[in-house]
Amino acid sequence: MTDKQLPTWFDERIEAWLDDELSGSEAALFEARLATDPLLEREIERATRLGAQLQDLPGLQAPSSLSRNVMEITGNSFALPKLAFPAWGWSLGGACAAALALMVTLGPAVLPGGEPELQPTAQELAKARADLALALGYVDQAGNMAARQLGGQAGALTVRGLLEPARRLNSDGADTI
Amino acid sequence: MNTGCNLSFAGPYDGVMKRRFRRLVKEHQGQLFSLAYHLLGNSAEAEDVAQDVLVKLWQHLAGLEAERVKPWLLRVTRNACLDLLRRRRYSQAYVAETVGGEPLAVTETPLDRLSSSDLGQRLAQAIRELDEPFRSLVVLRDVEELNYQEIGQTLDLSDSQVKVYLHRARRKLRKRLGSELDD
């Protein structure tokens, strides 16, 4: 097989020579050989044809279903993407959001002295109170994490201050029932 | 009711991220699908991989700087394809062991069908037979036309490594095709 007659040093540098990436001295040596060696010339022709064939390989278009499916999946997800935000910020934010949501939705039903438009039954109130207690458990957990992140007593006091309305709401609700 | 807390994480932030995400999907989906297609040789699997990668992009979007998005997407796509190819090899070996007979041969791929010439089909097969990272290098450079820097970021290689490995990959292809490259 005639391929074996081409010295490896030259064979290994064909692609680099075609990309004009040989150093000056290497290029000079390579080109001196090329002037006298038909095997090297043939391999260069093969490499050139290979390059042309590679360029002809087709890039492909994505099917239209791809973006549609991706938008459906991400559009229906409730979780926001992760934000580059301190960990305690999420805990505190979550605690605030949960407390606010609970007070807005359940406040009229359980606050003493309030005049709700619809009077819930005792059973509904008990269920609401149980849900509220469970939710406050999660809020407490988030609050404690935030307090640890804020650091020490100051953090604990801050978080306690933020959560106090929700705690009061819960205990007032219990009195009502 | 004043709760003393006005933090809001959704709303405007959510809208901005969704717009950014839609733009990125439009910009990159073709390249991700094409890369997966050339590495896997299967349209349905390529679409599944591209879909999973774009969903991951949504989940990680806020932590990614704009200039890092493209190499991140390509890297995650390539890794997903390599995982899939590994699983495919294991399952083929398992089937061959339990059912008996030869492992399933790699069948004709879409790339083969798209390459109309005999040489094009042989080239597609020769690319599939390359080891990593040579196969990815050829696809990223010669099919997806990425520059050396982008390929380096995707494959975690230096520019000089990309050049050297790419030359090796092309030399392997040249040797494999041999006289088929003669006119």
Contacts between the chains, C-beta under 8 A, distances in Angstrom:
chain1	res1	chain2	res2	distance
A	3	B	175	7.8
A	3	B	178	7.1
A	11	B	171	7.2
A	12	B	167	7.8
A	12	B	171	6.8
A	14	B	171	7.1
A	14	B	174	7.7
A	15	B	166	7.6
A	15	B	167	3.9
A	15	B	170	4.8
A	15	B	171	5.9
A	15	B	174	8.0
A	16	B	163	7.6
A	16	B	167	5.3
A	19	B	163	7.4
A	19	B	167	7.4
A	21	B	163	6.3
A	42	B	182	7.6
A	43	B	174	7.2
A	45	B	181	7.8
A	45	B	182	7.7
A	46	B	174	5.5
A	46	B	177	7.6
A	46	B	178	7.8
A	46	B	181	4.0
A	46	B	182	6.8
A	47	B	170	6.9
A	47	B	171	8.0
A	47	B	174	5.4
A	49	B	181	4.8
A	49	B	183	7.5
A	50	B	123	7.6
A	50	B	170	6.4
A	50	B	173	5.9
A	50	B	174	5.3
A	50	B	177	6.7
A	50	B	181	5.7
A	51	B	170	7.4
A	53	B	119	6.0
A	53	B	120	6.4
A	53	B	123	5.2
A	53	B	181	8.0
A	54	B	123	7.2
A	54	B	138	6.9
A	54	B	142	3.9
A	54	B	143	7.6
A	54	B	170	7.7
A	54	B	173	7.9
A	55	B	142	6.5
A	56	B	115	7.8
A	56	B	120	6.7
A	57	B	38	7.8
A	57	B	111	7.1
A	57	B	115	6.9
A	57	B	120	7.4
A	57	B	123	7.3
A	57	B	124	7.3
A	57	B	142	6.5
A	57	B	143	4.9
A	58	B	111	7.8
A	58	B	114	5.0
A	58	B	115	7.8
A	58	B	143	7.7
A	59	B	30	7.4
A	59	B	31	7.6
A	59	B	34	5.0
A	59	B	143	5.9
A	59	B	144	6.5
A	59	B	145	7.6
A	60	B	30	7.2
A	60	B	33	6.2
A	60	B	34	4.1
A	60	B	37	5.3
A	60	B	38	7.8
A	60	B	110	7.9
A	60	B	114	8.0
A	61	B	30	5.6
A	61	B	33	7.6
A	61	B	34	7.9
A	62	B	29	4.3
A	62	B	30	4.7
A	62	B	32	7.4
A	62	B	33	3.9
A	62	B	34	7.7
A	62	B	47	7.6
A	62	B	50	6.6
A	63	B	33	7.3
A	63	B	43	7.7
A	63	B	47	6.0
A	65	B	47	7.1
A	66	B	29	5.5
A	66	B	33	6.3
A	66	B	47	5.6
A	66	B	50	5.7
A	66	B	51	6.1
A	66	B	54	7.7
A	67	B	25	5.3
A	67	B	26	6.9
A	67	B	29	5.6
A	67	B	54	8.0
A	69	B	51	5.6
A	70	B	25	5.9
A	70	B	29	7.7
A	70	B	51	5.7
A	70	B	54	4.5
A	70	B	55	6.3
A	70	B	58	7.8
A	71	B	22	7.3
A	71	B	25	7.4
A	73	B	51	7.6
A	73	B	55	5.5
A	74	B	21	6.8
A	74	B	54	8.0
A	74	B	55	6.2
A	74	B	58	4.4
A	75	B	18	8.0
A	77	B	58	7.6
A	79	B	59	7.9
A	80	B	9	6.3
A	80	B	10	6.3
A	80	B	13	7.4
A	80	B	14	6.1
A	80	B	17	7.5
A	81	B	17	6.0
A	81	B	58	5.9
A	81	B	59	5.6
A	81	B	60	6.9
A	81	B	61	4.8
A	81	B	62	4.8
A	82	B	59	6.7
A	82	B	60	6.6
A	82	B	62	5.6
A	82	B	63	5.9
A	83	B	9	7.0
A	83	B	13	7.5
A	83	B	62	4.7
A	84	B	62	5.8
A	84	B	63	5.4
A	92	B	7	7.2
A	93	B	7	4.4
A	93	B	9	5.8
A	96	B	3	6.7
A	96	B	5	3.5
A	96	B	7	5.3
A	97	B	5	8.0
A	97	B	7	7.0
A	97	B	9	7.7
A	99	B	3	6.4
A	99	B	5	7.4
A	100	B	1	7.9
A	100	B	3	5.0
A	100	B	5	6.6
A	103	B	1	6.0
A	103	B	3	6.9
A	104	B	1	6.9
A	107	B	1	7.1
A	161	B	4	7.3
A	162	B	3	7.4
A	162	B	4	6.1
A	162	B	5	5.7
A	165	B	3	6.3
